[in-house]
């Protein structure tokens, strides 16, 4: 999932939004009787039909779908990418926090790895912010939402972090991250206008930077075709090295070794819910976090012996 770091609100405040923008998916049906707390539905004759099985929350996330995804993805996580974490204990086990990471791969493989690792090891759900493109894609949009994807909008992030105290994953490079070609690998793009920092300040939560090595080589882009991207309304249309293995290869990642390093939490000594925050402070903090992740990536690459074995 790639969140658009540039799609932020105005500099002085979070823009007002409609309910449809804040809650991007329909809520599950509720009982007409507010006193009915049994969780049971009834037929027209008043006979109970049994407990309601829907588990879709207001964001469209389904824990049953997430459980299915975890079961299906776990072999890839453990056997294919052989994901290795360093500093996972720095992610809080309660309270809101904004996870911020570098982003790569024509079909990004880092977001599923981060979400799966945190959910299986820390037993906490993770909501991934991503571009409107995913929401508007038929079938993919619904599956993406059921798996924990949320439209990258400041109001959505604020509610998840401040009001619901959830873990939220964001990629400030936006689509520019996974859109990098192979010769640009591990060189971080600009982190938008620092909107993720302002959201963390406003919500009163820490930012947890994460450096990921391995995703860049899992589906490297050789070149892009802008005309096709424009025709499809996509951020980019890649031609990857994986496509050399035929149509199936276009959707399968190389078995690169993943290493994820969680850095120390970044906290801000400012009160939450202020009408405005210093724009220069926001930009400075954003660039400092970008440089910190970049430095860790270079350090991890210096220590890496092999793309395939780590």
N, C-alpha and C positions, 0 to 999 in steps of 0.2 A: 504494500500500500504506500502511496506517495502523497503526502500532504503538501499543499502548495504554500510554501513559506511566504509568498508574496501576497496571498489572498487574505489580508488583514484589514481591520477596521481603520478609520481615520486616526490621526495621531493623538487626538485629545481624548477620545472616548470610544467605547465599543458601539458600533452602529446598532440602531434598533432594528429588530427583525420581526417578521411575522411568525405566527405559531408554526406554520408549515415549514419554515426554514429551521427553527429551533428543534422541532420534533419531526425528523424527516420521514418517518414511517408511521403507518396507522397503529393505534393502540389495540391490544386484544380486546374482545368484547367483555363487558362487565355485566353483572346482574342488575336488573332494573330496581330490585328491592335493596336499598342501602343498608337495611338491617340484616340482610342475608350474608353471613360471614362463613357459611359452610363450604364455599367453593364448589357447590353442586349446581348443576343446571336442571331444569325441569321441562317436561314435554307439555303440550297444550292442555292435558288433563291434570297437570299438577304433580305427575309422578317424577321422581328424581331420575335423571339420566346418568348420574355418576359424576365423579369429580372432573372438573375442566382440565384438559391436558395441555392447553396452551401455556407456553413459558416465554413468550416474546415480550421483552421489556419495551419501554417507551422509545428506545433508540433502534429497535428492530433486532437486537441481539437475542439469540436463543441459546440457553445453556445446553439443551439437548443437541443442537447442531454443533456447538462448540465441543461437546464431549465426543461426538462422532468425528469431528475434524481432528481432535487430539489423537484418537485411536488410529485414524488413517495416516496421519502425518508423523506419528511417533517413530515408525521404522526409518523414515527419511531423515528425521532429526538425529536419531541415534546411530544409524548404520550408513546412511548416504553422506550426510554432511558432517557426522561425528562432532556435533557441536560441543565446544568446550568453553565454560564460563570462568571468568576471573572477577571476583568482587561482587558476586550476585547478592551477598548479604547487605550490600549498601542500598539496595532497593527496599523501601519501608514495607513492612508487613501490614500496616494499617495507615489510614489517612491518605489524602490525595498527594500525588506526585506526577510531574511531567517528565516522561522519558524522552530523551532527545538523542538521535543517532544519525550517523551517515547512512547513505542510501544508494544502492547500486543494483545492476543487473537489468537486462531488458525487461524481463518479468521479475520484479524484485523478490529475492529469496530471503532477505534479512528480516522483513516484518514478520513473516510466519515463525521464523526461528526465535525472535525475541518474544513474541506473544506466547508461543508454546513453552519456552523455557520458564518464563515467569509464572505462567498459569500452572505448570506441572510441579515446579519446585517450591514456589511460594504460596500456591493455592489461592491466587488472587486473579480476578478477571482483568483483562487489559482491553481498553478501547483504542482502536487505531484510527487516527484522523487521516482522511484522504480526500483527494480532489473530487469535485462534482462529477467528473467523467465516469467514475466507478458507479456512482449512484444511478446515473442515467443510462447505463449499459443494460439492455434487457437480460434477464436471468442472472447475469454476473452481479448486478446491483443488489438484487434480493439476497443472493448467497453471501455477498460481501457484508451486508448488514447483519444477517443472521450470525455471521462469524465474528462480529464485534466491530465492524467498520462504521464510522460516523463521518458525516460531511465536515470538512475542515472549516469551521466557522468559529469566530471568537466566542459567541454566545454558547455554542455547544460545548466548547472546551471549558468555559467558566462553570457551567452547570455541573459538568462531570467532576471537575476538580474541587470546586468550592462547596457546592450544595450536596453532592453525592459522595465526595471523598474517594474518588476512583483513581486508578492508574490510567494515564492517557499517554499514548505513544504518538510522537510527531516527528516528521523528517523535514527540517527547515529548508533543505535544499530544494524541496518540491520535486517536480518532474525533471528538473535539471540534473538531479542526482542519477537516477537510473538511465537518463538519456545520454550520459557520457559515453564516449567511444573508448575502446580498450587502451589506446595510448594516453588517455586522460585519467586512468584509474587511480584511485586513492588521492586525488586532488580535489578537495572539497570546494563546492561552489559557494557563492555568497548565501548567507542564511537570511534571505528575504530582507524585510525591514525590521527584523527583531520582534515581530508580533508575539512569538512564543514566550519571550521574556516578559513582555507586558502582561500577558495572560497569567503567567506564574506569579507576578507581583500582585496583580489584582485579586487572584484567588488565594494568595497567602500560602503557596506550596513551594517546595524545593524543585529544582530542575536536576534530573539525574542523567548526566551525559553517558553515552555508551558508544564505544568504538568497535566496529565490526570489520574483521578481515576474513576474506573468503568469498563474499558475495560478488565482488567485482569480477572474479574469474568464473563464477558459476554459469553465467550466461553473457559473455562479453559481446558488445556491439562492435562490428567491424565498420559499418557505415550506416547512414540513415537515408531514407527517401522522403524528403519534405512534401513532395506533391501527393503521395499516398496518405501521409499523415493528415494533410489538409482535407483531402477528400473524405477521410474517415472521421474527421473531427477529433483525432487523437493527438496527444502532446508530441508524439514522435512515432515513426514507423521504422523499426530497426531491422537490420540484416545481421544476424548473429553467427558466431562460429558453430553453434549447435545445429544450425540449419544444414550443415554439411552432411548430417546423418539422416536427412530426409524429413518429411512432414512431421513425423513423431518427434524428431530431434528439436523442432522449433519450440516445443512445449516442455522439454525435459532439461533440467539443469545438469551441468557437469558435477561429478562427485568431489567438489573441492572441500578442503578441511576448513571448518568455521571456527574462529576464535572470537569471543566477545569479551571485552573488558569494560566493566562498570567503573566509572570514575567517581570521585567524591561528590556528594550532593552540593549543589550551588544554592545557597540561601541568600535572600535579599533583606536588608535591614530597613524595610519600608512597610508601613501599615497597609493592609489589604483594602480593597473597595474604595480607593481614592478616585476622585473624578478625573485626575490626570497624573501622569508620571513623567519624569524628565526624559525627553526624547534622546538627548545625548547619552544619558545613563543607560537607556535601553539599548542603543546601538553599541555602546562600549561593552556592555555585558554580553550581548549577542556575539560580537566579534571575539571576545575573550573565550567564550565557550567553543566557538568554531575552531579557534587556534589550539585550544586544549585537546579537542578530539583529533585535529590534524596531527599534533605532536605525538599523541598516543598511537595513531595509525603508523607513523613513520617508525616509532620504536618497535611496534609489533612486527612490522615488515622486516626490520633489521634482524629480529630474532627468528624469523620464520626460515626454516630450511627447505621446505617444499610446499608448493601450492596444494598438493594432493595429500600430504601427510603432516603438514604443520611444522 
